[in-house]
Amino acid sequence: MYKVAVLADSETATGFRLAGVEVVQATPETAQAALEKLVTQGGYGLVAVDSSLLSDPAKSVERAMRGRDLPILLPIPSLADAFSTENADAKAYMGKLVRDTIGFDIKL
């Protein structure tokens, strides 16, 4: 069985830890090395990467991924994107992310 991990900054990492997801905390300076380690150590089927750390995770570890099908690298929006001045309505932004991902709205 493959594992799931999230590569995120300290602020974003807290939310994923509370949800029970394995998290590797990084900064923009350490993100590439941390992602390469996740790719090469194996056992991961999916690695979600905070887009504020690496905008194109597949390109940044292209050499390490050579000959590998897994893990799937999934860029995810950062908290900074969600709460930027361009996205003043964070609830609408998160709703759009959910709608785009699963195809329908969820209201709590």
C-alpha positions as CSV (number, residue, x, y, z in Angstrom):
1,M,0.0,0.0,0.0
2,Y,1.3,3.4,-1.0
3,K,1.5,6.4,1.4
4,V,0.4,10.0,0.8
5,A,2.6,12.9,1.9
6,V,2.3,16.7,1.7
7,L,5.3,19.0,1.2
8,A,4.3,22.3,2.7
9,D,5.5,25.4,4.6
10,S,5.0,25.5,8.4
11,E,1.7,27.3,8.3
12,T,0.1,25.0,5.7
13,A,1.6,21.9,7.3
14,T,-0.3,22.4,10.6
15,G,-3.7,22.0,8.8
16,F,-2.6,18.8,7.1
17,R,-1.2,17.4,10.3
18,L,-4.5,18.1,12.0
19,A,-6.2,16.1,9.2
20,G,-3.9,13.2,9.9
21,V,-1.8,13.5,6.7
22,E,1.9,12.8,6.7
23,V,3.7,16.2,6.2
24,V,7.2,17.2,5.3
25,Q,7.8,20.7,6.3
26,A,10.1,22.8,4.0
27,T,11.0,26.3,2.9
28,P,11.4,27.5,-0.6
29,E,15.2,26.9,-0.2
30,T,14.8,23.3,1.1
31,A,11.8,22.2,-0.9
32,Q,13.6,20.7,-3.9
33,A,15.8,18.5,-1.7
34,A,12.9,17.4,0.5
35,L,10.9,16.4,-2.6
36,E,13.8,14.5,-4.1
37,K,14.1,12.6,-0.9
38,L,10.4,11.7,-0.9
39,V,10.6,10.6,-4.6
40,T,13.8,8.5,-4.1
41,Q,12.9,6.8,-0.8
42,G,9.9,5.2,-2.4
43,G,6.7,4.0,-0.8
44,Y,4.7,7.1,-1.8
45,G,1.9,7.0,-4.3
46,L,1.0,10.7,-4.1
47,V,3.0,13.7,-2.9
48,A,1.1,17.0,-2.8
49,V,3.4,20.0,-3.1
50,D,2.5,23.5,-1.9
51,S,2.8,25.8,-4.9
52,S,4.5,28.5,-2.9
53,L,7.4,26.2,-2.4
54,L,7.7,24.8,-5.9
55,S,5.5,26.0,-8.8
56,D,6.3,23.0,-11.0
57,P,7.2,20.1,-8.8
58,A,7.6,17.6,-11.7
59,K,10.1,19.7,-13.5
60,S,12.1,20.4,-10.3
61,V,12.7,16.6,-9.7
62,E,12.6,15.5,-13.3
63,R,15.9,13.6,-13.0
64,A,14.9,11.8,-9.8
65,M,11.6,10.8,-11.4
66,R,13.3,9.3,-14.5
67,G,12.1,5.7,-14.9
68,R,9.5,6.0,-12.1
69,D,5.7,6.1,-12.4
70,L,5.2,7.0,-8.7
71,P,4.7,9.1,-6.8
72,I,2.2,11.3,-8.6
73,L,3.2,14.9,-7.9
74,L,0.2,17.2,-7.2
75,P,0.7,20.9,-6.9
76,I,-1.7,22.4,-4.4
77,P,-2.5,26.1,-3.9
78,S,-0.8,27.7,-0.9
79,L,-2.6,29.5,2.0
80,A,-1.0,32.7,0.7
81,D,-2.9,32.2,-2.6
82,A,-6.2,31.6,-0.8
83,F,-5.9,34.8,1.3
84,S,-4.2,37.1,-1.2
85,T,-5.8,40.4,-2.0
86,E,-6.8,39.0,-5.4
87,N,-8.9,36.4,-3.6
88,A,-10.5,38.6,-0.9
89,D,-13.3,36.0,-0.4
90,A,-11.4,33.0,1.0
91,K,-14.6,31.0,1.4
92,A,-15.5,31.5,-2.3
93,Y,-11.9,30.6,-3.3
94,M,-12.0,27.3,-1.3
95,G,-15.5,26.6,-2.7
96,K,-14.1,27.0,-6.2
97,L,-11.2,24.7,-5.5
98,V,-13.6,22.0,-4.2
99,R,-16.0,22.5,-7.1
100,D,-13.2,22.3,-9.7
101,T,-11.7,19.2,-8.0
102,I,-14.8,17.0,-7.4
103,G,-17.4,18.6,-9.7
104,F,-19.9,19.9,-7.2
105,D,-20.4,22.2,-4.2
106,I,-20.3,21.1,-0.6
107,K,-21.9,23.3,2.0
108,L,-21.2,22.9,5.7
